[in-house]
Amino acid sequence: MLNPTYWLQVVVATPAHSQVAGPLSYRSEFSLASGSLIRVPLGKREVMGVVWSCATEAPTGVAEEQVRCIAGVLDGISPLGESWRELVGFAARYYQRGLGEVALGVLPPSLRTLDNTQLARRLKREHNKREEQAGLPQAAEAGELASEAPTPSEAQAEALRAIAEATRPVLLYGSTGSGKTEVYLRAAETALGLDPNAQVLVMVPEINLTPQLEKRFRDRFEPHFGSGALVSMHSGMTPPQRLSAWMAAHHGHARIVLGTRMAVFASMPGLRLIVVDEEHDPSYKSQDGARYSARDLAVYRAKVESERHEATAESGRHCQVILGSATPSLESWHACEQGRYLRVNMASRIGGGSLPRLRLVDMNHQPKGVSLAPPLLAAMEERIQRGEQCLVLLNRRGYAPVLACGDCGWKSGCPHCSAYRVFHKLDRTLRCHHCGFTQRVPRACPDCGNLDIAPIGRGTEQIEEQMSALMADMKRPDGTAVRVARMDADTTRTKGSLESQLAALHSGEVDVLVGTQMIAKGHDFRRITLVASVNADSALFASDYRAPERLFSLLMQASGRAGRDARHSATAEMWVQTWHPDHALFAALKTHDYPGFAQSQLLEREAAGMPPFGYQALLRADARTQESAQAFLNLAAEQAADLTGTDEVMLYPAVPLNIQRVANIERAQMLVESDSRLALQRFLARWRPTLLTARHSPQGKGVIRFAIDVDPLSV
């Protein structure tokens, strides 16, 4: 027997869909616990790995003399827990990715490059930071925390009782303004008060929702647990910040982790509660890499944590998951109908306020070419003169989607994508929102030289400009000019811009806020009494079967920004400009009837065999030519015919994506459906090795990459 005597199975980062998808074998002079972070040689490089198992006997089928020794162990970081490894393993299997790709991909980038010397310096800085915070109290009883919190309403108290008694995932279905955040806070208080080592994970769909929720949690918990008790995790943080937050959560110093979808993989050994706010939001589904659903993984993680506590006889250590939304996803709603989730209703607003009244503006009866109907402008002027605020929703940034020539028909297409470049008037650019290609606006048509090129359609920039002009003569109650502001991805790009814009709105400096969907959910705007949607029809007749669900959710969430202060709720309104006022979606929206809308949508999906009654996966291929992409997909379909279980799935023909070309890369996809989730998973697992073979065949030579998207949100 060769020394050393311990044989490790180590997970390392591997390229997507590589031949090496599982752990690699290494040797060590000493035994290492599963989950230990080590550095190992890989080819000519030295990389970080995670120990998946340790044995005293060499694995079968491995030449002992060819197994390399580990390079070192990262001291100072405790091993990653069993439940974390199980979560990562499940995500890799379910979403058809390599174990190493997921395990190392969800760790902070800075951690993957540290050696022991760098790690020691980092740990020392973290220790010194905690020493500075040591003067603050580090623990509190649940009763002490709750005593300083506002008195819960009857609906909130009932919801908390139901959550405390629940042994299955809870869907907190509460109308906008019903106080769901206070339920999250009190549920977190209970979890943290029952166990001095307990931790809570709170997830939000987008970065722009983080500051407001973070402030609520800091105000409630920092006086009791110290300033280091809460950490954030999202892609807007710098690598050192992400590493610091991850280590605080991993070592249990952070009691609360607040983050976007990436936070579902945070290492939290004392996890007792997971909150998924706005659980319906499609942002929880990753569109890169493993393409995982953080909401679904949160449910699975709570199940794993609870089972681990039961297996170790830790009484009272059940891990609860709360999915909160005023417009739940149809998948979660259906799970409640089946009894897999517990639905807890909070129908009334805090303070007894009423939900906004819906006003439909029939654009067929308005002056031709107007962006904002005269009755809507009059209603907004009335609100402003009362010192109230208005919100205008248009889910399209830029000045106009297209710049066009009326003589020759030229349009501002992107030379690298099958999409148009958006006209941005402020910096006079044509910008592709898919590949980022940007050019100055031409003085004349590039094809015919016509000087009269004009924008087609409207974006938030144009609506802001038009509203500023239309309201130039309006006055606020103090006699000053009306201020119109815009909030979208362009205006919130720089650091601190989002916080400053939200502060201006909350302070009353802004009278009318124009923005995209980022302003339509999660925010608590106390002075807004009128919300207007100026282009709601674009999703009514979309080819995507999920479009009605998304539109209803967006409009209902947007309407919930109005009248959140009970003093103004009686006059709060949601105005929707539409060319189809008789559409059934608006009928349900008018009565705030989400259950009725959900029931009708579920009946349609059941008849069509669509999710959640059927299960889907997409095989996507990117290539230099569309022919190469589709040839690869067709070969994959031919090879699938020889696999066991093919009769349980349906493979559709390969087709181009809606936006066929992005950055000179052609894209195609193939839909796979099944009535059984298990059958689909078994087929995908058998299919995946043949895809790797097809990738290296003559038909796959033009393919740049391929990916399997399980449970896709857009087809």
VOGU-3710 file (C-alpha; in Angstrom, 3 decimals, decimal comma):
1> mlnptywlqv> 0,000/0,000/0,000  1,322/3,404/-0,972  1,478/6,247/1,521  -0,533/8,292/2,207  -3,329/5,977/3,240  -6,496/8,090/2,969  -8,445/8,257/-0,285  -10,589/11,266/-0,970  -13,385/11,889/-3,414  -13,034/15,582/-4,227
11> vvatpahsqv> -15,398/17,834/-6,166  -13,676/20,463/-8,317  -14,975/23,081/-10,737  -15,477/21,596/-14,185  -16,679/23,165/-17,437  -20,378/22,910/-18,193  -21,340/19,500/-19,602  -17,770/18,182/-19,453  -16,951/14,480/-19,351  -15,828/14,962/-15,727
21> agplsyrsef> -19,059/15,621/-13,876  -18,507/13,826/-10,548  -15,827/13,735/-7,832  -12,156/13,005/-8,602  -9,888/10,739/-6,553  -6,994/12,155/-4,504  -4,737/10,913/-1,689  -4,072/12,451/1,702  -1,775/11,755/4,639  -4,581/12,354/7,101
31> slasgslirv> -8,303/11,871/7,290  -10,494/14,809/6,292  -14,149/15,389/7,081  -16,631/15,523/4,235  -17,204/19,125/3,228  -13,622/20,224/3,962  -12,182/22,830/1,604  -8,824/21,846/0,153  -6,506/22,739/-2,715  -5,679/20,034/-5,230
41> plgkrevmgv> -3,662/19,742/-8,449  -5,760/19,599/-11,617  -3,704/19,280/-14,777  -1,058/21,994/-14,540  -3,147/24,128/-12,210  -3,905/24,111/-8,513  -7,586/24,612/-7,710  -9,902/24,543/-4,736  -12,014/21,459/-4,121  -14,588/20,165/-1,673
51> vwscateapt> -14,080/16,787/-0,009  -17,156/14,683/-0,746  -16,026/11,522/1,039  -12,963/10,027/2,730  -12,050/6,318/2,887  -9,128/4,144/3,954  -9,376/1,911/0,881  -8,643/2,914/-2,685  -11,689/3,169/-4,962  -12,178/0,274/-7,332
61> gvaeeqvrci> -10,977/0,658/-10,887  -8,384/3,301/-10,001  -4,656/2,849/-10,524  -3,232/3,804/-7,122  0,084/5,057/-8,492  -1,725/7,543/-10,751  -3,735/9,189/-7,969  -2,212/12,537/-6,999  -1,862/13,957/-3,500  -3,787/16,981/-2,302
71> agvldgispl> -1,860/20,262/-2,193  -3,192/21,493/1,135  -6,144/22,140/3,408  -7,796/25,528/3,930  -7,448/25,860/7,686  -9,834/28,062/9,606  -12,950/27,234/7,619  -15,131/24,514/9,073  -16,411/21,812/6,687  -19,512/22,495/4,634
81> geswrelvgf> -22,466/20,745/6,220  -24,202/17,571/5,124  -27,456/19,365/4,284  -25,566/21,880/2,104  -23,901/19,049/0,201  -27,246/17,305/-0,229  -28,784/20,526/-1,584  -25,941/20,960/-4,079  -26,130/17,312/-5,122  -29,876/17,550/-5,702
91> aaryyqrglg> -29,506/20,763/-7,727  -26,843/19,147/-9,913  -28,973/16,059/-10,542  -32,288/17,806/-11,069  -30,993/20,582/-13,307  -28,660/18,230/-15,209  -25,346/19,897/-14,389  -21,995/18,665/-13,173  -21,624/18,321/-9,403  -18,397/20,324/-9,401
101> evalgvlpps> -19,883/23,031/-11,595  -22,666/23,635/-9,057  -20,694/23,079/-5,830  -17,822/25,414/-6,684  -19,966/27,801/-8,697  -22,119/28,752/-5,704  -19,151/29,538/-3,463  -17,811/33,131/-3,381  -15,350/33,736/-6,252  -12,735/35,132/-3,847
111> lrtldntqla> -12,846/31,993/-1,726  -11,943/29,793/-4,684  -8,618/31,610/-5,180  -7,422/31,929/-1,577  -4,399/30,129/-0,205  -3,825/29,566/3,509  -1,834/32,774/3,992  -4,487/34,922/2,335  -7,217/33,090/4,207  -5,477/33,688/7,555
121> rrlkrehnkr> -5,355/37,427/6,867  -9,010/37,428/5,884  -10,038/35,508/9,016  -8,062/37,911/11,188  -9,846/40,914/9,670  -13,214/39,241/10,231  -12,268/38,488/13,844  -11,248/42,101/14,447  -14,512/43,309/12,959  -16,483/41,098/15,344
131> eeqaglpqaa> -14,401/42,331/18,268  -15,416/45,898/17,430  -19,052/44,842/17,501  -18,688/42,870/20,733  -20,022/45,704/22,865  -23,511/45,228/21,432  -25,858/42,553/22,835  -25,589/39,286/20,965  -28,698/37,440/22,062  -32,258/38,016/23,088
141> eagelaseap> -35,256/36,039/24,042  -38,168/35,876/21,634  -40,388/37,633/24,138  -37,930/40,535/24,484  -37,857/41,009/20,718  -41,602/40,845/20,295  -42,241/43,301/23,121  -40,752/46,158/21,088  -42,495/45,225/17,836  -45,788/46,773/16,722
151> tpseaqaeal> -48,899/44,944/17,817  -49,891/42,463/15,095  -53,294/42,651/13,489  -55,762/39,819/13,945  -54,916/38,446/10,486  -51,182/38,604/11,200  -51,598/36,857/14,544  -53,672/34,102/12,926  -51,077/33,681/10,174  -48,282/33,380/12,731
161> raiaeatrpv> -50,203/30,718/14,650  -50,737/28,738/11,458  -47,054/29,029/10,514  -45,940/27,899/13,970  -48,117/24,772/13,774  -47,422/23,926/10,112  -45,337/20,885/9,184  -45,326/21,615/5,441  -44,379/24,628/3,312  -46,571/27,654/3,910
171> llygstgsgk> -47,895/29,878/1,124  -48,631/33,239/2,732  -51,243/34,631/0,364  -51,724/38,218/1,459  -53,105/41,149/-0,468  -50,748/44,030/-1,151  -50,424/46,086/2,022  -51,692/43,312/4,302  -48,506/43,295/6,402  -46,673/40,207/5,154
181> tevylraaet> -43,304/41,761/6,052  -44,326/42,020/9,703  -45,220/38,319/9,617  -41,737/37,578/8,257  -40,167/39,652/11,037  -42,136/37,961/13,799  -41,553/34,480/12,382  -37,830/35,292/12,340  -38,028/36,525/15,945  -39,604/33,259/17,020
191> algldpnaqv> -37,004/31,149/15,216  -34,061/33,152/16,572  -35,470/33,245/20,077  -35,947/29,473/20,355  -32,318/28,625/19,653  -29,180/30,764/20,274  -27,582/29,244/17,168  -30,592/29,574/14,870  -30,291/31,346/11,522  -32,872/32,785/9,123
201> lvmvpeinlt> -32,666/33,122/5,337  -34,794/35,838/3,711  -34,874/35,967/-0,084  -36,046/38,747/-2,406  -36,284/38,488/-6,204  -34,290/41,595/-7,158  -31,474/43,726/-5,778  -33,615/46,871/-5,833  -35,892/45,356/-3,160  -32,975/44,670/-0,817
211> pqlekrfrdr> -32,407/48,140/0,769  -35,982/48,618/1,989  -36,318/45,138/3,475  -32,791/45,240/4,893  -33,626/48,431/6,789  -36,725/46,839/8,315  -34,740/43,850/9,514  -31,813/45,914/10,789  -34,087/48,231/12,743  -35,745/45,233/14,385
221> fephfgsgal> -32,765/42,965/15,084  -29,552/44,990/15,337  -30,370/46,447/18,770  -30,524/42,890/20,119  -28,008/40,902/18,075  -25,461/43,518/17,018  -24,590/45,139/13,712  -23,050/41,952/12,327  -26,210/39,906/12,859  -27,504/40,588/9,349
231> vsmhsgmtpp> -25,607/40,214/6,086  -26,684/40,635/2,486  -25,868/38,406/-0,485  -26,451/39,558/-4,055  -24,578/40,095/-7,305  -24,249/43,845/-6,731  -21,711/43,277/-3,953  -17,962/43,324/-4,494  -16,068/39,990/-4,238  -14,610/40,877/-0,785
241> qrlsawmaah> -18,087/41,824/0,465  -19,563/38,559/-0,799  -16,777/36,569/0,841  -17,205/38,392/4,141  -20,980/37,785/4,144  -20,550/34,119/3,198  -18,030/33,480/5,975  -20,218/35,225/8,554  -23,137/32,968/7,574  -20,996/29,822/7,359
251> hgharivlgt> -19,520/30,263/10,827  -22,868/31,190/12,363  -21,944/34,789/13,230  -24,656/36,141/10,938  -28,064/35,254/12,330  -29,985/36,588/9,304  -29,012/36,367/5,632  -30,918/38,607/3,219  -30,292/38,058/-0,466  -31,388/37,303/-3,991
261> rmavfasmpg> -31,587/33,841/-5,564  -27,877/33,077/-5,017  -28,482/33,182/-1,251  -30,361/29,868/-1,386  -26,931/28,184/-1,512  -25,521/30,103/1,472  -23,861/27,806/3,999  -25,949/28,240/7,164  -25,420/25,468/9,743  -28,199/26,721/12,036
271> lrlivvdeeh> -30,876/27,366/9,421  -34,338/27,337/10,997  -36,480/29,496/8,707  -36,512/30,366/5,001  -38,651/33,235/3,708  -39,161/33,653/-0,056  -40,770/37,058/-0,578  -42,638/37,687/-3,863  -42,303/33,965/-4,562  -44,058/34,301/-7,927
281> dpsyksqdga> -41,299/36,435/-9,416  -39,523/34,905/-12,448  -36,223/36,413/-11,249  -35,906/33,459/-8,859  -35,216/31,281/-11,922  -31,626/31,562/-13,070  -31,126/31,950/-16,818  -27,414/31,100/-16,795  -25,364/28,160/-15,638  -27,423/25,597/-13,775
291> rysardlavy> -30,702/27,452/-14,506  -32,055/26,588/-11,064  -35,212/27,865/-9,389  -34,240/29,355/-6,032  -37,859/29,158/-4,837  -38,066/25,430/-5,509  -34,636/24,822/-3,996  -35,702/26,744/-0,883  -38,587/24,320/-0,404  -36,259/21,369/-0,906
301> rakveserhe> -33,645/22,820/1,443  -36,180/23,273/4,251  -37,187/19,622/3,801  -33,558/18,464/3,960  -32,822/20,548/7,055  -35,901/19,209/8,837  -35,039/15,597/7,989  -31,478/16,077/9,230  -32,712/17,420/12,559  -35,114/14,501/12,915
311> ataesgrhcq> -32,355/12,010/12,089  -30,076/13,498/14,757  -32,925/13,554/17,311  -32,769/17,342/17,647  -36,242/18,044/18,930  -37,892/21,278/17,946  -35,462/21,880/15,084  -37,973/21,821/12,267  -36,978/24,178/9,445  -39,939/26,105/8,047
321> vilgsatpsl> -40,271/27,747/4,639  -42,668/30,621/3,959  -43,536/31,583/0,390  -45,139/35,011/0,371  -47,025/36,784/-2,412  -50,177/38,703/-3,263  -50,184/36,919/-6,632  -48,698/33,448/-6,046  -47,308/31,418/-8,899  -49,781/28,932/-10,324
331> eswhaceqgr> -47,382/26,126/-9,351  -47,546/27,129/-5,675  -51,307/27,714/-5,838  -51,814/24,253/-7,322  -49,578/22,719/-4,638  -51,946/24,188/-2,041  -54,941/22,730/-3,863  -53,239/19,332/-3,732  -52,490/19,677/-0,019  -48,708/19,722/-0,423
341> ylrvnmasri> -48,510/23,339/0,810  -50,542/25,083/3,477  -52,209/28,262/2,240  -52,564/31,017/4,833  -54,772/33,929/3,753  -54,373/37,577/4,749  -57,124/39,283/2,782  -57,335/42,709/4,432  -54,909/45,611/4,437  -53,312/46,933/7,604
351> gggslprlrl> -55,451/49,678/9,139  -58,572/48,511/7,360  -57,686/50,218/4,091  -59,340/49,123/0,872  -57,667/47,925/-2,313  -57,403/50,418/-5,211  -60,305/50,799/-7,584  -59,569/49,789/-11,188  -60,292/52,316/-13,925  -60,021/51,048/-17,517
361> vdmnhqpkgv> -59,330/53,670/-20,179  -60,606/52,557/-23,589  -57,982/53,941/-25,969  -60,367/53,438/-28,891  -62,236/56,507/-27,612  -59,193/58,718/-26,956  -57,525/61,240/-29,305  -55,334/59,528/-31,872  -51,645/59,206/-31,016  -51,813/60,262/-27,351
371> slappllaam> -49,522/58,533/-24,890  -51,561/59,502/-21,844  -55,332/59,800/-22,038  -56,728/63,237/-21,046  -58,908/61,753/-18,245  -55,807/60,124/-16,751  -53,858/63,394/-16,870  -56,736/65,210/-15,183  -56,858/62,596/-12,417  -53,106/62,878/-11,873
381> eeriqrgeqc> -53,311/66,695/-11,656  -56,015/66,382/-9,024  -53,814/64,057/-6,923  -50,778/66,296/-7,206  -52,749/69,361/-6,103  -53,752/67,407/-2,980  -50,103/66,694/-2,190  -50,332/63,034/-3,233  -48,070/61,098/-5,587  -48,592/59,115/-8,799
391> lvllnrrgya> -46,806/56,177/-10,361  -46,702/55,444/-14,109  -45,730/51,940/-15,226  -44,260/51,168/-18,642  -42,190/48,014/-18,822  -39,899/49,272/-21,578  -36,847/51,453/-20,951  -35,236/53,865/-23,373  -36,947/56,590/-25,415  -38,368/54,348/-28,152
401> pvlacgdcgw> -37,944/50,665/-29,088  -37,109/51,470/-32,726  -35,788/54,337/-34,826  -37,081/54,149/-38,409  -37,008/55,882/-41,795  -40,402/56,557/-43,347  -39,013/56,707/-46,917  -37,038/53,478/-47,383  -38,212/51,464/-44,361  -34,807/51,312/-42,602
411> ksgcphcsay> -35,043/50,406/-38,913  -32,441/50,496/-36,161  -31,696/46,789/-36,208  -28,697/45,423/-34,352  -26,030/44,064/-36,763  -25,193/41,337/-34,228  -28,683/40,298/-33,057  -32,095/39,620/-34,550  -33,469/42,515/-32,498  -33,765/46,264/-32,749
421> rvfhkldrtl> -31,469/48,730/-31,047  -33,371/50,952/-28,627  -33,241/54,722/-29,063  -31,922/56,494/-25,937  -32,480/60,215/-26,368  -30,534/61,495/-23,362  -27,167/60,363/-24,719  -28,295/60,185/-28,377  -27,442/56,509/-28,777  -28,906/53,394/-30,332
431> rchhcgftqr> -28,330/50,608/-27,840  -28,951/46,876/-28,133  -30,311/45,568/-24,846  -29,211/42,023/-25,715  -25,542/42,298/-26,707  -24,807/45,846/-25,556  -23,735/47,147/-28,988  -24,055/50,939/-28,949  -23,714/53,618/-31,649  -24,454/57,288/-31,919
441> vpracpdcgn> -27,771/58,130/-33,569  -27,135/58,807/-37,278  -27,941/62,290/-38,596  -29,690/60,759/-41,601  -30,972/57,374/-42,707  -27,942/55,101/-43,345  -29,657/53,595/-46,400  -31,256/56,509/-48,259  -29,933/59,657/-46,584  -33,376/60,865/-45,473
451> ldiapigrgt> -32,994/63,375/-42,636  -36,442/62,608/-41,253  -35,873/59,459/-39,172  -38,289/59,126/-36,279  -38,836/57,010/-33,153  -41,552/54,342/-33,173  -43,174/53,259/-29,938  -42,599/54,576/-26,433  -40,216/53,918/-23,580  -39,860/55,334/-20,075
461> eqieeqmsal> -37,613/58,173/-21,275  -40,288/59,406/-23,677  -43,098/59,135/-21,123  -41,000/61,077/-18,607  -40,320/63,810/-21,186  -43,960/64,048/-22,249  -45,255/64,149/-18,690  -42,771/66,862/-17,748  -44,036/68,949/-20,672  -47,724/68,270/-19,959
471> madmkrpdgt> -47,315/69,150/-16,279  -45,107/72,175/-16,785  -47,964/74,537/-15,787  -49,189/72,418/-12,872  -48,313/73,458/-9,324  -47,892/71,577/-6,085  -49,808/72,718/-2,980  -46,820/74,887/-1,965  -46,780/76,602/-5,366  -43,603/74,944/-6,646
481> avrvarmdad> -43,276/73,139/-9,970  -44,265/69,497/-10,345  -41,318/67,113/-10,387  -41,353/64,021/-12,625  -38,677/61,351/-12,066  -37,787/58,089/-13,773  -36,607/54,819/-12,247  -35,374/51,993/-14,447  -32,197/50,034/-15,111  -30,617/53,092/-16,764
491> ttrtkgsles> -31,168/55,533/-13,892  -30,198/53,079/-11,120  -26,978/51,791/-12,675  -24,533/53,766/-10,511  -23,846/52,924/-6,886  -26,246/54,586/-4,467  -28,580/55,884/-7,187  -31,404/53,503/-6,277  -31,311/54,472/-2,611  -31,244/58,206/-3,395
501> qlaalhsgev> -34,201/57,932/-5,790  -36,257/55,951/-3,304  -35,414/58,485/-0,596  -36,584/61,353/-2,848  -39,880/59,586/-3,451  -40,459/58,756/0,213  -39,674/62,339/1,268  -42,227/63,774/-1,164  -39,732/65,509/-3,456  -41,083/63,545/-6,437
511> dvlvgtqmia> -44,704/63,924/-7,538  -44,805/61,471/-10,461  -42,547/58,434/-10,775  -42,210/56,795/-14,187  -40,621/53,363/-14,246  -40,444/49,773/-15,352  -41,522/46,669/-13,439  -38,806/47,323/-10,832  -41,106/49,905/-9,173  -44,216/47,730/-9,311
521> kghdfrritl> -43,530/45,276/-6,483  -42,343/45,135/-2,924  -42,026/48,881/-2,301  -43,992/50,616/0,442  -44,823/54,025/-1,039  -47,032/55,733/1,527  -48,086/58,795/-0,512  -48,950/57,172/-3,828  -52,685/57,120/-4,481  -52,774/56,636/-8,268
531> vasvnadsal> -50,967/54,029/-10,365  -51,259/54,011/-14,161  -50,244/51,348/-16,676  -49,892/52,917/-20,117  -49,148/49,858/-22,272  -50,708/46,752/-20,753  -51,913/45,158/-23,996  -48,510/43,934/-25,213  -48,798/40,702/-23,174  -52,488/39,958/-23,749
541> fasdyraper> -51,982/37,956/-26,934  -48,385/36,752/-26,529  -47,427/33,263/-27,702  -46,006/32,378/-24,266  -48,680/30,558/-22,261  -47,350/32,185/-19,078  -47,908/35,729/-20,399  -51,409/36,198/-18,874  -50,145/35,065/-15,470  -47,233/37,499/-15,624
551> lfsllmqasg> -49,385/40,404/-16,784  -52,035/39,844/-14,111  -49,320/39,600/-11,461  -47,552/42,750/-12,672  -50,738/44,828/-12,783  -52,018/43,590/-9,439  -48,634/44,168/-7,809  -48,447/47,643/-9,351  -51,938/48,504/-8,126  -50,811/47,490/-4,652
561> ragrdarhsa> -48,416/50,445/-4,546  -51,455/52,775/-4,320  -53,301/53,563/-1,112  -50,979/51,736/1,266  -51,686/54,444/3,833  -55,164/53,657/5,139  -55,987/57,388/5,251  -55,817/57,563/1,445  -56,965/54,070/0,491  -60,579/55,095/-0,181
571> taemwvqtwh> -59,482/57,285/-3,098  -56,684/55,042/-4,401  -57,005/54,011/-8,045  -55,292/51,899/-10,663  -55,705/53,220/-14,219  -55,048/50,890/-17,147  -54,935/52,183/-20,713  -56,038/49,408/-23,050  -57,464/48,801/-26,515  -59,251/45,684/-25,211
581> pdhalfaalk> -61,217/46,734/-22,098  -63,529/43,697/-22,370  -60,722/41,166/-21,949  -61,386/38,566/-19,229  -58,093/39,358/-17,500  -59,256/42,893/-16,735  -62,566/41,592/-15,410  -60,709/39,527/-12,784  -58,317/42,396/-12,063  -61,218/44,771/-11,467
591> thdypgfaqs> -62,458/42,717/-8,519  -58,932/41,762/-7,344  -60,019/38,180/-7,878  -56,748/36,316/-8,003  -58,321/32,978/-6,917  -60,791/33,184/-9,801  -58,085/34,108/-12,279  -55,843/31,291/-11,017  -58,674/28,770/-11,290  -59,413/29,719/-14,911
601> qllereaagm> -55,730/29,588/-15,853  -55,251/26,208/-14,172  -58,233/24,779/-16,046  -56,741/25,950/-19,345  -53,342/24,491/-18,498  -54,811/21,196/-17,371  -56,661/20,862/-20,683  -53,429/21,578/-22,576  -51,209/19,431/-20,332  -49,083/22,458/-19,426
611> ppfgyqallr> -47,254/22,971/-16,108  -48,093/22,375/-13,324  -50,022/19,439/-14,853  -47,169/18,517/-17,164  -43,404/18,788/-16,950  -41,048/20,386/-19,420  -37,381/20,788/-20,269  -35,685/22,673/-23,069  -32,531/21,636/-24,865  -30,923/24,826/-26,147
621> adartqesaq> -28,036/25,018/-28,604  -25,882/28,006/-29,581  -23,907/27,840/-32,825  -22,348/29,990/-35,533  -25,199/29,140/-37,893  -28,838/28,260/-37,341  -28,358/25,153/-39,479  -25,609/23,868/-37,143  -27,712/24,502/-34,048  -30,730/22,669/-35,440
631> aflnlaaeqa> -28,594/19,828/-36,855  -27,214/19,173/-33,370  -30,710/19,194/-31,844  -32,063/16,862/-34,537  -29,171/14,446/-33,964  -29,897/14,543/-30,233  -33,531/13,653/-30,968  -32,454/10,731/-33,184  -30,169/9,355/-30,482  -32,909/9,770/-27,879
641> adltgtdevm> -35,066/7,286/-29,786  -32,779/4,436/-28,698  -32,930/5,280/-24,993  -35,060/3,510/-22,406  -38,041/5,613/-21,363  -38,329/7,603/-24,586  -41,936/6,449/-24,920  -42,764/8,412/-21,734  -41,648/11,772/-23,162  -42,527/13,896/-26,176
651> lypavplniq> -39,760/15,552/-28,194  -40,852/18,450/-30,371  -39,022/19,595/-33,531  -36,102/21,980/-33,194  -37,026/25,640/-33,727  -35,207/28,983/-33,453  -35,669/31,066/-30,309  -37,862/34,157/-30,483  -34,713/36,262/-30,621  -32,823/33,975/-32,913
661> rvanieraqm> -29,409/35,662/-32,997  -27,603/37,378/-30,093  -24,035/38,685/-30,408  -23,649/36,839/-33,739  -24,569/33,537/-32,099  -27,519/31,617/-33,547  -29,832/29,996/-31,013  -32,259/27,095/-31,328  -34,209/24,941/-28,900  -36,073/21,668/-28,593
671> lvesdsrlal> -38,937/21,144/-26,150  -39,243/17,918/-24,151  -42,496/17,182/-22,297  -43,791/14,428/-20,049  -46,776/13,741/-17,824  -44,403/12,497/-15,118  -41,643/14,490/-13,459  -39,834/11,272/-12,558  -40,026/9,968/-16,124  -38,670/13,255/-17,473
681> qrflarwrpt> -35,787/13,242/-15,008  -34,886/9,639/-15,829  -34,922/10,401/-19,547  -32,763/13,515/-19,162  -30,217/11,610/-17,083  -29,929/8,948/-19,803  -29,952/11,539/-22,585  -27,194/13,713/-21,196  -24,248/11,374/-22,008  -25,475/11,056/-25,607
691> lltarhspqg> -25,557/14,842/-25,873  -21,871/14,955/-24,980  -21,217/12,412/-27,734  -23,340/14,347/-30,220  -21,432/17,513/-29,354  -18,242/15,938/-30,790  -19,916/14,447/-33,866  -19,799/16,084/-37,340  -23,272/17,559/-36,749  -22,076/19,139/-33,499
701> kgvirfaidv> -18,861/20,721/-34,716  -20,491/24,101/-35,289  -22,086/24,131/-31,832  -20,524/26,514/-29,337  -22,470/25,336/-26,303  -25,654/23,582/-25,291  -27,708/23,580/-22,130  -30,650/21,746/-20,595  -33,210/24,040/-18,979  -35,454/22,072/-16,612
711> dplsv> -38,810/23,678/-15,741  -38,296/26,604/-18,164  -40,253/29,799/-17,593  -40,358/30,785/-21,251  -40,809/28,486/-24,228
//
